[in-house]
């Protein structure tokens, strides 16, 4: 089975930056879909960024557009989420997700049900 291991979370002051990493192991697909979700206390898990890895399609939630960037390094089998100009409302546990296919559409936020493999989550706290 595909395994996802996240790293890079932490505490930062408002306006700061963090880069999250998600190492994807045991993947056999050249192209696949990867997404970053986040879940704040008492709230539902929401998608913030989506990438067609190996292709050029990207999607971002309005709340993070122009601040967050999803990217990948195929040689390292790693997907990144660069987060700039962080705000207190970005505080959440961030999860990376993987699936070889995508049943959603690029006009709507990705949903957790679209992804079969998840990382363990990494805490991001912005004060």
The 8 nearest C-alpha neighbors of each residue, nearest first, counted from 0:
[[1, 2, 25, 26, 24, 116, 3, 27],
 [0, 2, 25, 26, 24, 3, 116, 23],
 [1, 3, 24, 23, 0, 25, 4, 116],
 [4, 2, 118, 23, 22, 21, 117, 24],
 [5, 3, 22, 21, 118, 2, 119, 6],
 [6, 4, 21, 20, 118, 22, 120, 121],
 [5, 7, 20, 19, 8, 121, 21, 4],
 [8, 6, 19, 18, 20, 9, 17, 5],
 [7, 9, 123, 122, 121, 6, 19, 17],
 [10, 8, 123, 122, 124, 11, 7, 17],
 [9, 11, 124, 125, 123, 12, 8, 126],
 [12, 10, 125, 15, 124, 126, 13, 9],
 [11, 13, 126, 125, 15, 14, 10, 85],
 [12, 14, 86, 85, 15, 126, 125, 87],
 [15, 13, 84, 85, 12, 86, 16, 83],
 [14, 16, 84, 13, 85, 12, 11, 83],
 [17, 15, 83, 82, 84, 85, 14, 18],
 [18, 16, 82, 81, 19, 83, 7, 8],
 [17, 19, 81, 80, 7, 82, 20, 79],
 [18, 20, 7, 80, 79, 6, 8, 81],
 [19, 21, 79, 6, 5, 78, 7, 22],
 [22, 20, 5, 78, 77, 4, 3, 79],
 [21, 23, 77, 4, 3, 76, 24, 5],
 [22, 24, 3, 76, 77, 2, 21, 26],
 [23, 25, 2, 26, 1, 22, 3, 76],
 [26, 24, 1, 27, 0, 2, 23, 3],
 [25, 27, 24, 1, 28, 23, 0, 2],
 [26, 28, 25, 29, 1, 24, 30, 99],
 [29, 27, 30, 26, 31, 99, 25, 53],
 [30, 28, 53, 27, 31, 52, 26, 73],
 [31, 29, 53, 28, 52, 51, 54, 32],
 [32, 30, 99, 52, 51, 98, 28, 100],
 [31, 33, 51, 98, 52, 50, 97, 99],
 [34, 32, 97, 50, 96, 49, 51, 31],
 [33, 35, 49, 96, 48, 95, 50, 36],
 [34, 36, 95, 48, 94, 47, 46, 96],
 [37, 35, 46, 94, 45, 47, 93, 95],
 [38, 36, 93, 92, 45, 44, 91, 94],
 [37, 39, 44, 91, 92, 43, 42, 45],
 [38, 40, 91, 42, 41, 92, 90, 37],
 [41, 39, 42, 38, 91, 43, 92, 90],
 [40, 42, 39, 43, 38, 44, 91, 92],
 [43, 41, 39, 40, 38, 44, 45, 37],
 [42, 44, 38, 45, 41, 39, 40, 37],
 [43, 45, 38, 37, 36, 42, 46, 111],
 [46, 44, 36, 37, 43, 38, 47, 110],
 [45, 47, 36, 109, 48, 108, 35, 110],
 [46, 48, 60, 36, 59, 35, 45, 63],
 [49, 47, 59, 35, 34, 58, 46, 60],
 [50, 48, 34, 58, 57, 33, 35, 59],
 [51, 49, 57, 33, 52, 32, 56, 34],
 [50, 52, 32, 54, 56, 31, 53, 55],
 [51, 53, 31, 30, 54, 50, 32, 33],
 [52, 54, 30, 51, 29, 55, 31, 73],
 [55, 53, 51, 52, 56, 30, 50, 31],
 [56, 54, 51, 57, 53, 52, 50, 70],
 [57, 55, 51, 50, 54, 58, 52, 49],
 [56, 58, 50, 49, 55, 51, 59, 48],
 [57, 59, 49, 48, 105, 50, 56, 60],
 [60, 58, 48, 47, 64, 61, 49, 63],
 [59, 61, 47, 62, 63, 64, 48, 108],
 [60, 62, 64, 63, 59, 47, 65, 58],
 [61, 63, 60, 64, 47, 59, 66, 65],
 [64, 62, 66, 61, 67, 60, 65, 59],
 [63, 65, 61, 66, 59, 62, 60, 67],
 [64, 66, 67, 63, 68, 83, 59, 61],
 [67, 65, 83, 63, 64, 82, 84, 68],
 [68, 66, 82, 81, 63, 65, 83, 64],
 [69, 67, 81, 80, 70, 82, 66, 65],
 [68, 70, 80, 79, 81, 48, 67, 50],
 [71, 69, 79, 78, 68, 80, 72, 50],
 [70, 72, 78, 77, 79, 73, 52, 69],
 [73, 71, 77, 75, 74, 76, 78, 70],
 [72, 74, 76, 75, 71, 77, 53, 78],
 [75, 73, 72, 76, 77, 71, 78, 22],
 [74, 76, 77, 73, 72, 22, 71, 23],
 [77, 75, 73, 23, 74, 22, 72, 78],
 [76, 78, 22, 75, 21, 72, 71, 23],
 [79, 77, 71, 21, 70, 20, 72, 22],
 [80, 78, 20, 70, 19, 69, 71, 21],
 [81, 79, 69, 19, 18, 68, 82, 20],
 [80, 82, 18, 68, 67, 17, 79, 19],
 [81, 83, 67, 17, 16, 18, 66, 80],
 [82, 84, 16, 66, 85, 67, 15, 81],
 [85, 83, 14, 15, 16, 66, 86, 13],
 [84, 86, 14, 13, 83, 15, 16, 89],
 [85, 87, 13, 88, 89, 125, 14, 84],
 [88, 86, 125, 89, 126, 90, 13, 85],
 [89, 87, 90, 86, 125, 91, 85, 39],
 [90, 88, 87, 86, 91, 85, 125, 124],
 [89, 91, 124, 88, 123, 125, 87, 39],
 [92, 90, 39, 38, 123, 37, 93, 122],
 [91, 93, 122, 38, 121, 37, 120, 123],
 [94, 92, 37, 121, 120, 36, 91, 122],
 [95, 93, 120, 36, 35, 118, 37, 96],
 [94, 96, 35, 118, 34, 117, 36, 21],
 [95, 97, 117, 34, 33, 116, 114, 35],
 [98, 96, 33, 116, 114, 32, 117, 115],
 [97, 99, 114, 32, 100, 115, 31, 116],
 [98, 100, 31, 32, 28, 97, 101, 30],
 [101, 99, 98, 31, 32, 102, 113, 114],
 [100, 102, 103, 113, 32, 98, 99, 114],
 [103, 101, 113, 100, 104, 114, 109, 112],
 [104, 102, 101, 109, 113, 105, 107, 110],
 [103, 105, 106, 107, 102, 109, 101, 108],
 [104, 106, 107, 58, 103, 108, 109, 57],
 [107, 105, 104, 108, 58, 103, 109, 59],
 [106, 108, 105, 104, 109, 103, 58, 110],
 [109, 107, 46, 110, 60, 106, 105, 47],
 [110, 108, 46, 103, 107, 111, 113, 49],
 [109, 111, 112, 113, 108, 46, 45, 103],
 [112, 110, 113, 114, 109, 44, 46, 45],
 [111, 113, 110, 114, 115, 109, 102, 103],
 [114, 112, 111, 110, 102, 101, 103, 115],
 [115, 113, 98, 112, 97, 111, 116, 96],
 [114, 116, 98, 97, 113, 117, 112, 96],
 [117, 115, 97, 96, 114, 98, 1, 118],
 [118, 116, 96, 95, 3, 97, 119, 115],
 [117, 119, 3, 95, 4, 120, 94, 5],
 [118, 120, 117, 94, 4, 5, 121, 3],
 [121, 119, 94, 93, 118, 92, 5, 122],
 [120, 122, 93, 8, 92, 6, 5, 123],
 [121, 123, 92, 8, 91, 9, 93, 124],
 [124, 122, 9, 8, 90, 91, 10, 92],
 [123, 125, 90, 10, 9, 11, 122, 126],
 [126, 124, 87, 11, 12, 90, 13, 10],
 [125, 12, 87, 13, 11, 124, 86, 10]]
